Amino acid sequence: MEQINTVYTSTVEETERCAKDLALQVTQNQFLPRFIALYGDLGVGKTAFVRGFASVVAPQSTVRSPTFALVNEYRAKPLSLFHFDMYRIEDEDDLFSIGFDDYLMRKGIILTEWSEKIPWAIPEDVIKVLIEKTDPASPDCRRITVKICTEEAI
């Protein structure tokens, strides 16, 4: 089953609000995937999206880009949040050397930035989030397309 929703935002706060709404859905519906794959160019607001998402799942956490750490863990109950940055991942060896497959087995939600770098590692049950700038003159204007792919009825 696929469900697609598109939201337009014009501020960072609206982008974060969009992510908060998705986080509420994911945490309240056990049938939604726990893997969120983010797609988009440099500077489109992927980390802002994660910040909004984390404010629901792990509200005490300070979100920062895991570009050099590759993964940031935001521990929370009942589900922790694992925030990956795949920008520097070149192949399967790179990905699995950071313990990615171990995170797939843990109880939590995975968000991956730069998911286009790891197409072979994205599960079939996934929420894909494409963030695009819509107006070069307005740097905070975004189109956020959320595509929920799952075998379960939502």
LOTI-663952 format. One record per residue: residue in three letters; x, y, z of N, C-alpha, C in turn. Coordinates in steps of 0.1 Angstrom, whole numbers, padded with zeros to 4 digits, always signed. Layout:
N
ALAXYZXYZXYZ
...
END
This chain:
154
MET+0008-0012+0000+0000+0000+0000+0009+0012+0000
GLU+0005+0022-0008+0012+0035-0008+0003+0046-0005
GLN+0008+0056+0003+0000+0068+0005+0010+0080+0004
ILE+0005+0090-0004+0014+0101-0007+0007+0114-0003
ASN+0015+0122+0004+0010+0135+0009+0020+0146+0006
THR+0016+0157+0001+0025+0168-0002+0021+0180+0006
VAL+0031+0187+0012+0029+0198+0020+0039+0209+0015
TYR+0034+0222+0015+0043+0233+0012+0045+0241+0024
THR+0058+0245+0027+0061+0253+0038+0069+0265+0034
SER+0068+0275+0042+0075+0288+0038+0084+0293+0049
THR+0085+0285+0060+0094+0288+0071+0100+0276+0077
VAL+0111+0277+0084+0118+0266+0091+0108+0260+0101
GLU+0101+0268+0108+0091+0263+0118+0080+0255+0111
GLU+0076+0259+0099+0065+0251+0092+0071+0237+0088
THR+0084+0237+0084+0090+0224+0080+0091+0215+0093
GLU+0095+0221+0104+0095+0213+0116+0081+0208+0120
ARG+0071+0217+0118+0057+0213+0121+0053+0201+0113
CYS+0057+0201+0100+0054+0190+0091+0060+0177+0097
ALA+0072+0178+0101+0079+0166+0107+0072+0162+0120
LYS+0068+0171+0128+0061+0168+0141+0049+0160+0138
ASP+0041+0165+0128+0029+0158+0124+0032+0143+0120
LEU+0042+0141+0112+0046+0128+0108+0050+0119+0120
ALA+0058+0125+0129+0063+0118+0141+0051+0114+0149
LEU+0041+0122+0151+0029+0118+0158+0022+0106+0152
GLN+0021+0107+0138+0015+0095+0131+0023+0082+0134
VAL+0036+0083+0132+0045+0071+0134+0044+0066+0148
THR+0044+0074+0158+0044+0070+0172+0030+0064+0176
GLN+0019+0069+0169+0006+0065+0173+0000+0054+0165
ASN+0007+0050+0154+0002+0039+0145+0012+0029+0144
GLN+0010+0017+0150+0020+0007+0150+0023+0000+0137
PHE+0014+0003+0127+0015-0003+0114+0024+0006+0105
LEU+0027+0018+0109+0035+0026+0100+0050+0022+0102
PRO+0057+0023+0091+0072+0019+0091+0079+0028+0101
ARG+0090+0022+0107+0098+0029+0116+0111+0033+0110
PHE+0112+0033+0097+0123+0037+0089+0119+0049+0080
ILE+0125+0060+0082+0122+0072+0075+0134+0076+0067
ALA+0132+0076+0053+0143+0079+0044+0141+0093+0039
LEU+0151+0102+0042+0150+0116+0037+0158+0118+0025
TYR+0153+0125+0015+0159+0128+0002+0159+0143+0000
GLY+0169+0148-0006+0170+0162-0010+0184+0168-0010
ASP+0185+0178-0018+0198+0185-0020+0204+0191-0007
LEU+0216+0195-0008+0223+0202+0003+0215+0215+0007
GLY+0212+0216+0020+0206+0229+0024+0191+0230+0022
VAL+0184+0218+0019+0169+0219+0017+0161+0218+0030
GLY+0168+0215+0041+0161+0214+0054+0159+0200+0060
LYS+0167+0191+0056+0166+0177+0061+0168+0177+0077
THR+0179+0184+0081+0181+0184+0096+0170+0191+0103
ALA+0165+0202+0097+0154+0209+0104+0142+0199+0105
PHE+0140+0191+0095+0129+0181+0095+0131+0171+0106
VAL+0144+0167+0108+0147+0157+0118+0145+0164+0132
ARG+0149+0177+0133+0147+0184+0146+0132+0184+0150
GLY+0123+0187+0140+0109+0186+0143+0104+0172+0147
PHE+0109+0162+0140+0105+0148+0143+0110+0145+0157
ALA+0122+0148+0160+0128+0144+0173+0121+0152+0184
SER+0115+0163+0182+0108+0171+0193+0096+0163+0198
VAL+0091+0153+0190+0080+0145+0194+0085+0132+0200
VAL+0095+0126+0194+0100+0112+0198+0109+0113+0210
ALA+0118+0123+0209+0129+0125+0220+0130+0139+0223
PRO+0120+0145+0229+0119+0160+0231+0130+0166+0239
GLN+0137+0158+0247+0148+0164+0255+0161+0165+0247
SER+0161+0160+0234+0173+0159+0226+0176+0172+0219
THR+0189+0174+0217+0194+0186+0209+0199+0179+0196
VAL+0192+0182+0185+0195+0176+0172+0205+0184+0165
ARG+0215+0177+0160+0226+0183+0152+0229+0173+0140
SER+0234+0178+0130+0237+0170+0118+0248+0160+0122
PRO+0246+0147+0118+0256+0137+0121+0266+0135+0110
THR+0269+0146+0103+0278+0145+0091+0291+0138+0094
PHE+0298+0141+0105+0310+0135+0108+0309+0123+0117
ALA+0299+0123+0126+0297+0111+0134+0290+0100+0127
LEU+0283+0103+0116+0275+0094+0108+0262+0090+0114
VAL+0261+0089+0127+0249+0086+0134+0248+0093+0147
ASN+0237+0098+0150+0234+0104+0164+0222+0096+0170
GLU+0224+0092+0182+0213+0085+0189+0206+0094+0199
TYR+0193+0095+0198+0185+0102+0207+0177+0092+0215
ARG+0181+0089+0227+0175+0079+0235+0162+0085+0241
ALA+0152+0077+0240+0139+0080+0245+0130+0068+0248
LYS+0119+0070+0254+0110+0059+0257+0097+0063+0251
PRO+0090+0054+0244+0093+0040+0243+0102+0037+0231
LEU+0105+0046+0222+0113+0044+0211+0124+0054+0210
SER+0137+0049+0208+0148+0059+0206+0148+0062+0191
LEU+0155+0073+0188+0156+0078+0174+0171+0077+0170
PHE+0173+0071+0158+0187+0069+0153+0187+0077+0140
HIS+0196+0088+0140+0196+0098+0130+0209+0096+0122
PHE+0209+0091+0110+0220+0088+0101+0222+0099+0091
ASP+0235+0102+0088+0238+0110+0076+0246+0101+0067
MET+0241+0098+0055+0247+0089+0046+0256+0096+0035
TYR+0258+0109+0037+0265+0117+0027+0279+0111+0023
ARG+0286+0106+0033+0299+0101+0031+0300+0086+0028
ILE+0289+0080+0028+0288+0065+0026+0290+0063+0011
GLU+0299+0054+0007+0302+0051-0007+0297+0038-0012
ASP+0297+0028-0002+0293+0015-0007+0288+0007+0006
GLU+0284-0006+0003+0278-0014+0014+0288-0016+0025
ASP+0301-0017+0022+0311-0019+0032+0311-0008+0042
ASP+0311+0005+0036+0310+0017+0045+0298+0016+0054
LEU+0287+0013+0048+0274+0014+0056+0275+0003+0067
PHE+0278-0009+0064+0278-0019+0074+0289-0018+0084
SER+0300-0011+0081+0311-0010+0090+0307+0000+0102
ILE+0297+0008+0100+0292+0016+0111+0281+0010+0119
GLY+0279-0003+0116+0269-0010+0124+0254-0008+0120
PHE+0252-0003+0108+0239+0000+0103+0229-0011+0105
ASP+0233-0024+0102+0224-0035+0103+0221-0038+0118
ASP+0229-0034+0127+0226-0036+0141+0215-0026+0145
TYR+0215-0014+0140+0205-0004+0143+0191-0009+0137
LEU+0191-0016+0126+0179-0021+0121+0172-0031+0130
MET+0180-0038+0138+0175-0048+0148+0170-0042+0161
ARG+0174-0029+0164+0171-0023+0176+0157-0017+0176
LYS+0151-0016+0188+0138-0010+0189+0140+0005+0189
GLY+0135+0011+0178+0136+0025+0176+0132+0029+0162
ILE+0133+0042+0160+0130+0048+0147+0143+0052+0140
ILE+0144+0049+0127+0156+0053+0120+0152+0064+0110
LEU+0160+0075+0110+0159+0085+0100+0172+0086+0093
THR+0172+0085+0080+0184+0086+0072+0184+0099+0063
GLU+0194+0107+0065+0196+0118+0055+0204+0113+0044
TRP+0203+0119+0032+0210+0115+0020+0207+0100+0017
SER+0195+0096+0017+0191+0082+0014+0193+0078+0000
GLU+0195+0088-0009+0198+0084-0023+0212+0077-0024
LYS+0220+0079-0014+0233+0072-0014+0233+0057-0010
ILE+0221+0053-0005+0221+0039+0000+0208+0031-0006
PRO+0205+0032-0018+0192+0026-0023+0191+0011-0020
TRP+0202+0004-0019+0202-0010-0017+0198-0013-0002
ALA+0199-0003+0007+0197-0006+0021+0184-0001+0026
ILE+0176+0005+0018+0163+0010+0022+0153-0001+0022
PRO+0146-0004+0034+0137-0015+0034+0124-0012+0026
GLU+0117-0022+0023+0104-0020+0015+0094-0013+0023
ASP+0093-0016+0036+0084-0008+0045+0092+0004+0049
VAL+0088+0016+0044+0096+0028+0046+0087+0040+0044
ILE+0090+0051+0050+0084+0064+0047+0095+0072+0041
LYS+0092+0076+0028+0102+0083+0020+0097+0098+0021
VAL+0107+0107+0024+0104+0121+0025+0113+0128+0016
LEU+0107+0135+0005+0115+0143-0004+0113+0157-0001
ILE+0124+0164+0002+0123+0179+0005+0130+0186-0007
GLU+0122+0196-0012+0127+0204-0023+0125+0218-0021
LYS+0134+0227-0025+0132+0241-0025+0123+0244-0037
THR+0114+0254-0035+0104+0257-0045+0106+0271-0051
ASP+0113+0280-0044+0115+0293-0049+0129+0298-0046
PRO+0138+0300-0056+0151+0305-0053+0152+0318-0046
ALA+0141+0326-0047+0141+0340-0041+0137+0339-0026
SER+0131+0328-0023+0126+0326-0009+0132+0313-0003
PRO+0144+0314+0003+0152+0302+0007+0145+0292+0016
ASP+0134+0296+0023+0128+0287+0033+0115+0281+0027
CYS+0112+0283+0014+0100+0277+0008+0103+0263+0003
ARG+0095+0254+0008+0098+0240+0005+0085+0232+0000
ARG+0088+0222-0007+0077+0212-0010+0082+0199-0004
ILE+0074+0194+0005+0077+0182+0013+0068+0171+0008
THR+0073+0161+0002+0064+0150-0003+0067+0137+0006
VAL+0057+0132+0013+0058+0121+0021+0051+0109+0015
LYS+0059+0099+0013+0053+0086+0006+0055+0075+0016
ILE+0044+0070+0020+0044+0058+0030+0042+0046+0022
CYS+0052+0037+0023+0052+0024+0016+0052+0013+0026
THR+0041+0005+0026+0040-0005+0036+0031-0016+0031
GLU+0033-0028+0036+0025-0040+0033+0012-0040+0041
GLU+0013-0034+0053+0001-0034+0062-0009-0023+0058
ALA-0021-0025+0062-0031-0015+0061-0029-0004+0071
ILE-0030+0008+0066-0027+0019+0075-0039+0024+0082
END
